[in-house]
């Protein structure tokens, strides 16, 4: 990961991606392969909500349930 001057705390990781939080500014860093995106926390939460909704809808299509098995995503509701 490129040095951004941030002090990072790993929140989660897999073979595909990593998520870190900056202990200084609070930004969330999402790394996928060689690319890292930095988000304001509220933007990251919105992105994860949209992705979770997409996963739920993808599962509903019954195209490849094995790809999302074990995620525990069955339904996603929009915040009011």
C-alpha contacts under 8 A as a table, 3 or more apart, distances in Angstrom:
res1	aa1	res2	aa2	distance
1	X	31	X	7.80
1	X	34	X	7.52
1	X	35	X	7.98
1	X	36	X	7.17
3	X	6	X	7.44
6	X	22	X	5.59
6	X	23	X	7.27
6	X	24	X	6.58
6	X	25	X	7.68
7	X	22	X	5.37
7	X	23	X	5.52
7	X	24	X	6.43
8	X	20	X	5.80
8	X	21	X	5.46
8	X	22	X	4.58
8	X	23	X	6.01
9	X	20	X	5.31
9	X	21	X	5.26
9	X	22	X	6.40
9	X	23	X	6.77
10	X	13	X	7.56
10	X	18	X	7.52
10	X	19	X	6.12
10	X	20	X	4.31
10	X	21	X	6.53
11	X	18	X	7.80
11	X	19	X	5.51
11	X	20	X	5.17
11	X	21	X	6.74
12	X	18	X	5.86
12	X	19	X	5.30
12	X	20	X	7.11
13	X	16	X	7.69
13	X	17	X	5.70
13	X	18	X	4.12
13	X	19	X	6.16
14	X	17	X	5.38
14	X	18	X	6.32
16	X	32	X	6.24
16	X	33	X	6.84
17	X	30	X	7.21
17	X	31	X	5.44
17	X	32	X	4.54
17	X	33	X	6.67
18	X	29	X	7.98
18	X	30	X	5.90
18	X	31	X	5.14
18	X	32	X	6.77
19	X	28	X	6.97
19	X	29	X	5.58
19	X	30	X	4.68
19	X	31	X	6.38
20	X	28	X	5.76
20	X	29	X	5.02
20	X	30	X	6.66
21	X	26	X	6.07
21	X	27	X	5.84
21	X	28	X	4.57
21	X	29	X	6.10
22	X	25	X	5.79
22	X	26	X	4.84
22	X	27	X	5.30
22	X	28	X	6.37
22	X	29	X	7.54
23	X	26	X	5.70
26	X	40	X	7.35
26	X	41	X	6.92
27	X	38	X	6.21
27	X	39	X	5.54
27	X	40	X	5.08
27	X	41	X	5.93
28	X	38	X	5.58
28	X	39	X	5.15
28	X	40	X	6.36
28	X	41	X	5.97
28	X	44	X	6.86
29	X	36	X	6.41
29	X	37	X	5.63
29	X	38	X	4.53
29	X	39	X	6.44
30	X	36	X	5.45
30	X	37	X	5.21
30	X	38	X	6.46
30	X	39	X	7.99
31	X	34	X	7.17
31	X	35	X	5.62
31	X	36	X	4.15
31	X	37	X	6.41
32	X	35	X	5.51
32	X	36	X	6.41
39	X	42	X	7.98
39	X	43	X	6.04
39	X	44	X	5.69
40	X	43	X	5.33
40	X	44	X	6.33
41	X	44	X	5.10
41	X	45	X	6.27
42	X	45	X	5.13
42	X	46	X	6.31
43	X	46	X	5.07
43	X	47	X	6.19
44	X	47	X	5.05
44	X	48	X	6.19
45	X	48	X	5.17
45	X	49	X	6.21
46	X	49	X	5.07
46	X	50	X	6.28
47	X	50	X	5.13
47	X	51	X	6.16
48	X	51	X	5.03
48	X	52	X	5.96
49	X	52	X	5.13
49	X	53	X	6.16
50	X	53	X	5.10
50	X	54	X	6.20
51	X	54	X	4.96
51	X	55	X	6.16
52	X	55	X	5.07
52	X	56	X	6.27
52	X	73	X	7.25
52	X	76	X	6.99
53	X	56	X	5.14
53	X	57	X	6.24
53	X	75	X	7.57
53	X	76	X	5.51
53	X	77	X	7.83
54	X	57	X	5.07
54	X	58	X	5.94
55	X	58	X	4.95
55	X	59	X	6.12
55	X	68	X	7.20
55	X	73	X	7.48
56	X	59	X	5.16
56	X	60	X	6.28
56	X	73	X	6.13
56	X	74	X	6.04
56	X	75	X	6.04
56	X	76	X	6.90
57	X	60	X	4.92
57	X	61	X	6.55
58	X	61	X	5.26
58	X	62	X	7.06
58	X	63	X	7.21
59	X	62	X	5.27
59	X	63	X	6.91
59	X	64	X	7.01
59	X	65	X	5.66
59	X	68	X	7.15
62	X	65	X	5.97
64	X	67	X	5.71
64	X	68	X	7.59
65	X	68	X	5.56
65	X	69	X	6.03
66	X	69	X	5.01
68	X	71	X	5.91
69	X	72	X	7.43
73	X	76	X	7.55
